[in-house]
């Protein structure tokens, strides 16, 4: 459902995404880990069509995000780490607006909205302007709105930002439930515990490229670690950093 083929994104002399190729299948829960400035968010912005690639291709549900953006975005939902909401609207007005964008029938929109409102405990906030809500409540509104049209592909950057432990659990359960029903989930996070608990496969990105992709067990074997995902992550990124330093010293 997500195909990334030889993807490159440069900003002047900086290569933020360096020739990435990756396929994430239907119903797969895929998590991306990486140090700060590794290229995670830039890659996501290219895949969602917010940035144009320097080279390569990104497809969502079989549609090239650059040549068929409307078809791809109809099947896609994206929640950034700090989502943009229309502050003067209420959450209920925002849900209706989202439903209209995706051309949802009124009855279907209301049914889906009511289920998500109950799940994310938004009943008390529906008639209040979004600008007056807490960051965590805004995050719940953004997530519920993104799930409203039942997307085939759901991409979320730092999903737990602003969520209390209860709603973090609700989000985890919701995404896992939907992935079992066929929704592809693509998560970028710094929280290794989220990836370890939820993901079918994990990709570790470092300096703009994937240095490892696999299940938790495959990453342990590749890193030579028999411990938690944290040990695999640290070992693999340390190995890559040492290799890069040695290569630079030989030049």
C-alpha positions in Angstrom: 0.0 0.0 0.0 3.0 2.3 0.4 5.8 2.0 -2.2 8.9 4.1 -2.0 11.3 3.7 -4.8 14.8 5.2 -4.9 13.5 8.3 -3.1 15.8 11.2 -2.7 15.1 14.6 -1.2 17.8 17.3 -1.1 17.7 20.8 0.4 20.7 22.5 -1.3 23.8 20.6 -0.3 21.9 18.6 2.4 20.6 15.2 1.4 17.8 14.6 3.9 16.5 11.4 2.2 19.1 9.3 0.5 17.9 6.8 -2.1 15.3 5.0 0.1 13.4 2.0 -1.3 10.7 0.4 0.9 7.4 -1.4 0.5 4.8 -1.6 3.2 1.9 -4.0 2.6 -1.8 -3.9 3.1 -2.7 -4.3 6.8 0.9 -4.0 7.9 1.9 -1.9 11.0 5.2 -0.4 10.2 7.2 1.8 12.5 10.1 4.1 11.6 12.8 4.8 14.2 15.8 7.1 14.0 17.8 9.8 15.7 16.9 13.5 15.4 17.4 14.8 11.9 17.6 11.3 10.4 15.1 12.1 7.7 11.9 10.5 9.1 9.7 13.5 8.8 11.1 14.6 5.4 10.4 11.1 4.0 6.8 11.2 5.4 6.2 14.7 3.9 7.3 13.4 0.5 5.2 10.3 0.7 2.1 12.4 1.7 2.7 14.9 -1.1 3.7 17.8 1.0 7.2 17.9 -0.4 8.3 17.2 -4.0 11.1 14.6 -4.3 14.4 15.4 -5.8 14.4 12.0 -7.4 12.4 8.7 -7.1 8.8 7.8 -6.6 6.3 7.4 -3.8 3.0 5.5 -4.3 0.0 5.3 -2.0 -2.5 2.5 -2.7 -0.9 2.1 -6.1 -1.1 5.9 -7.0 1.9 8.0 -7.5 1.6 10.9 -5.1 3.0 13.4 -7.6 1.2 12.4 -10.8 -2.1 11.2 -9.2 -2.3 13.2 -6.0 -6.1 13.3 -5.6 -6.5 9.5 -6.0 -3.6 8.9 -3.5 -4.9 11.4 -0.9 -8.5 10.0 -1.1 -7.0 6.8 0.3 -4.6 8.4 2.8 -4.7 10.0 6.2 -1.8 11.9 7.7 -1.4 13.3 11.3 1.7 15.3 11.8 3.3 15.7 15.3 1.7 19.1 15.6 -1.5 18.9 13.4 -3.1 22.0 11.9 -6.7 22.5 12.8 -9.1 25.3 12.0 -9.2 27.0 15.5 -12.4 28.9 15.0 -14.4 25.7 14.3 -15.7 23.3 16.9 -14.6 19.7 16.7 -18.1 18.7 15.4 -17.8 21.4 12.7 -14.3 20.1 11.9 -15.6 16.5 11.5 -18.3 17.7 9.2 -15.8 19.7 7.2 -13.5 16.6 6.9 -16.4 14.4 5.8 -17.3 16.9 3.1 -13.8 17.0 1.8 -13.9 13.2 1.4 -17.4 13.4 0.0 -18.8 11.1 2.7 -22.6 10.7 2.8 -24.1 12.6 5.7 -25.3 9.5 7.5 -22.0 7.6 7.1 -20.1 10.7 8.4 -22.3 11.0 11.5 -22.1 7.3 12.3 -18.3 7.2 11.9 -17.9 10.5 13.9 -20.1 9.3 16.8 -18.1 6.1 17.1 -14.7 8.0 17.1 -16.0 10.7 19.5 -17.0 8.1 22.0 -13.8 6.2 21.6 -11.6 9.2 22.1 -13.8 10.8 24.8 -14.6 14.0 22.9 -18.3 14.3 23.9 -17.7 17.3 26.3 -15.7 19.3 23.7 -17.8 19.0 20.5 -19.4 22.5 20.7 -16.3 24.3 22.0 -13.9 26.3 19.7 -10.8 24.2 18.9 -8.6 27.2 19.8 -9.6 26.8 23.5 -8.8 23.1 23.8 -5.7 21.6 25.3 -2.9 20.2 23.1 -3.9 16.7 24.0 -7.5 17.2 23.1 -6.6 18.8 19.8 -4.4 15.8 19.1 -7.4 13.5 19.7 -9.6 15.6 17.4 -7.0 15.4 14.7 -6.6 11.7 15.0 -10.4 11.1 15.0 -10.8 13.3 12.0 -8.1 11.5 10.1 -9.7 8.1 10.8 -13.2 9.4 9.9 -13.2 8.4 6.2 -11.7 4.9 7.0 -8.4 5.5 5.1 -6.6 2.6 3.4 -3.3 4.1 4.6 -2.8 5.9 7.9 0.5 7.8 8.5 1.2 9.4 11.8 4.3 11.3 13.0 5.0 11.0 16.8 1.6 9.6 17.6 1.8 9.9 21.4 2.7 13.6 21.5 0.3 15.3 24.0 -1.7 12.1 24.8 -2.2 11.0 28.4 -1.6 7.3 29.1 -5.3 6.4 28.8 -5.7 7.9 25.3 -2.3 6.6 24.2 -3.7 3.2 25.0 -6.9 4.0 23.1 -4.9 5.1 20.0 -2.7 2.0 20.1 -5.7 -0.3 20.3 -7.5 1.6 17.6 -4.6 1.5 15.1 -3.9 -2.2 15.8 -7.6 -3.1 15.4 -7.8 -1.2 12.1 -4.5 -2.7 10.8 -6.0 -6.2 11.4 -9.0 -5.1 9.3 -6.6 -4.1 6.4 -5.5 -0.5 7.1 -1.8 0.1 6.5 -0.3 2.0 9.5 3.0 3.9 9.1 4.2 5.4 12.3 7.3 7.5 12.9 8.3 7.7 16.5 11.1 8.3 19.0 9.4 6.0 21.5 11.0 2.6 21.1 8.4 1.0 23.3 5.6 1.9 20.8 7.5 0.3 18.0 8.4 -2.8 20.1 4.8 -3.3 21.2 2.9 -2.5 18.1 4.9 -2.9 14.9 4.9 -5.9 12.5 8.2 -4.5 11.1 10.5 -1.8 12.1 12.8 0.4 10.0 15.7 2.2 11.4 16.7 5.3 9.5 20.0 7.1 9.9 21.5 10.0 7.9 18.7 9.8 5.4 18.7 6.0 4.6 17.4 2.8 6.1 20.2 0.9 7.8 18.0 -1.9 9.0 14.4 -3.1 8.3 12.8 -6.2 9.8 10.9 -7.7 12.6 12.1 -7.2 16.2 13.8 -10.6 16.1 15.5 -9.8 12.8 16.8 -6.5 14.1 18.2 -8.3 17.2 20.0 -10.8 15.0 21.3 -8.1 12.7 22.6 -6.0 15.6 24.0 -8.9 17.5 21.9 -8.0 20.5 19.8 -10.4 22.5 18.0 -7.7 24.5 15.3 -5.1 24.1 14.7 -3.1 20.9 16.6 -0.2 22.5 19.8 -2.3 22.5 19.3 -3.2 18.8 18.6 0.4 17.9 21.7 1.7 19.7 24.0 -1.0 18.3 22.8 -0.5 14.7 23.0 3.3 14.8 26.4 3.2 16.5 27.7 0.7 13.9 26.5 3.0 11.1 28.1 6.1 12.7 31.4 4.3 13.1 31.3 3.1 9.5 30.5 6.7 8.3 33.4 8.1 10.3 35.8 5.5 9.0 34.7 6.1 5.4 35.2 9.8 5.8 38.7 9.3 7.3 39.8 7.2 4.3 38.9 10.0 1.9 
